[in-house]
């Protein structure tokens, strides 16, 4: 059983309670309260107290990060006006900058798939970079979206772009050198800034949250 703290009670406050002035691992466990009067005894539902270890800062990077994608000990970092940076975190305590690419816009998000980095680049739309060699990324293709590209997710040959007041834009990137528009969804000029995929649905966050059915990407 857990090691409980000393009960504190009395008239002020009017009911007994348990206080943890300094929580430690010994306090972790399941707690319940028992109430007794002339009618009998009643026990409360059990409550689990979990004591987590202290959070430790293993390392840091001080050159800014608007968006991240981590895979295979590499961090792909969207750095705003600084474009894309690629860091090695094989030694988590000492990140090492391997390479980068100064995109023409303001990089706010990045998604990596199949050796390509898809960068949501603000007013410059979507930039597609070959990052197979992380020391020397190269531009493969781009698509100048009508709005302000702030987030991107890629699934199969489709890139889903949160494009600000222009809404959700779905691009065919089967030929990354020449992406083409496949479908879009706009809602009364509401700004779409962040997206995630859940099955055939796209959840978009911005001035409001929208759930968009993208089963038919040509007509979401």
N, C-alpha and C positions, 0 to 999 in steps of 0.2 A: 504493500500500500504506500501511497505517497506520504511524505513528511509534511503535515499541515502546519500553517502558521498559528500563532496564538489567537484564539477567538477574541473578538472585541465586541462588546455589547453594552446594554444598559439603557438608560432613559434617553440618552442623546448620542447617537440616533436611537430611536425607540426599539429597533429590532436587532438581534445579533447578526453579525456578518464576519467574514474572513478578510483579512488585509494581508497583502504581500508587499511589504516595504522594500524588499530586495529579492526578486525572483531568482531562483537557482534551479539547476537540474533536479535537485532533490524534491522540488515542489511539483514536478510534473506528475500527472496522474488523473484519476477520475474522482470527482467530488460530488457529493449530494447533501441535501439538507434534510433533517428530520424534525418534524413538528409534532409536539405531544401536548394533549390536554385531556380533559375528563372524557372526551368522546373517543379517544384512542390515539393511534400513531399514524402519521402519513409521511412518506418519503417523496422527495422531489425527483424529477428526472435527473439522471446523471449528467455531469458536465465534464468534458475532457479539457484539461489544461496542458498544452504543449509548449515547451520551452525551447526556443530555437537558439542555435549558437550565434554569437555576435557576428555582424556583417563585417567582413574584412575587405578593404580595397586592395586588390592584388596588383593593379597597375592602372595607368591612366594615359590619356592622349589629349593634348591641349590645343590641337589645331582645328577644332570645331567638327561637329557631325550633325547634319540635319536628318540623315537616314542611314540605316545599316543593313547589311546582309552578310551573314556568317556561314561559311561552308569550308570544310576540309582545312581547318586551321588558318583560313584567310578571312579577313574582314574587308568587305567592300563598303566604302564610306562615301556617302554623298555629302560634299562639303560646301554647299551653297555656291558662292562665286568662285570657290577654289576647284570646282568640278569633282572628279572622282579620284579617291585615293585608295590604294590597296595595301593592307598591312598584313604581315605574318604575325600570328599569335600562337605559334607552335610552342614558344616559351611565354606563357600567359603573363608572367611578371615583367616582360620586356618586349612590348610590341615593336616591330621593325617595319618601317616604310619600305615597300618593295618598288612601287611605281605609281603612276597616276596619269590622268588625262584631264586637261583643262577644257571642259565643255563650254560651248558658247553662251549658255544661259546660266541659271541658278539651280544647281543640282540639289533636289530636296528628297529624293528617294531612289533606291536602286534595287533591282531584282536580277539574280544571276541564274542562268540555266544554259546547259549545253555549251559552256565555254564562252558565253556571251553575257555582257552586262547591259541591262536595259535601264537607262537613267531618265527619270522624270526631271526635265531640265527647265522648268518654268516657262517663260515666254518663248523658249527655243524648242518646246515640244519634247519629243522622245528621241534620245540619242542611243544608238546601239553600238557597243564597243566589243571588239574581240579581246578577251582577257585570258586566252589560253597561255600566253606568256605574261604573267602578272608584272614583270619588270618593264614591259613596253606595250601597254594597251594601244590598240589602233581603232580608228573609226571604221565601222562597217556600213552603217546606213543611219538614216534619221527620218523623222516625220514631224513636220511643223504643225502641231495641233492648233485649232482655232482659239483655244483658251490658254490657261496657265497650268501646265502639267505639274502636279504636285505629288502624285503617287502612281505606282505602277505595279501590277502583278502579271506574271506570264504563266499561262497554262497551255501545254501542247504548242500549237502554232498561233495562239491568240494572246495579245497584250491588252490588258484592261487598264485604262489610264483615267485617273481622276483629273479632270481638265478644268477645274474651277467653275466659273459661271457657264461654261459650255457643256457641263455635265459629264457623263460617263462616255468615254470613247473606246470602242473595241476595234483593234487593228489586227489584220492578218500579217503575221511576221514569218510566214513559212519561207519567204525570201527576205532575210534580214537586211539585205542591201537595198531593198525597195519595198518598205511596208505599205500596205494599202488599208484604207478605211473600210470596215466591214459593217459597223452599226454604231449607233449612239443613242443616248437617252438624256434628255434635258428636262428639267422640271421648274418652269417659271423663273428661270435665271437664278435658282438656288445654287450656291457655291458647293461644289463637290471636291473635297480636299484629301480624304483618306478612304481607302477601300480594303476589303478583304473578301475572299471567296468562300462560300459554303455550299458545296454541291453545285447545282445549276443557278445559284443565287449569288448576286453581288450585293454586299452590304456597304453602303457609301455613307461617310460621315462628313459633315461640313456645317453649314448653317442649320441643317436638320439631318436626321438619319433616314435613309431610304433603303428598302430592300427591293432589289430589281431582279426580275426573272430573266436570266440570260440563256435559257435553254436553246432558244433560237438567237444566236449572237447577231444575226443580221437585223433582228427586230426586237431588241430587249424591251 
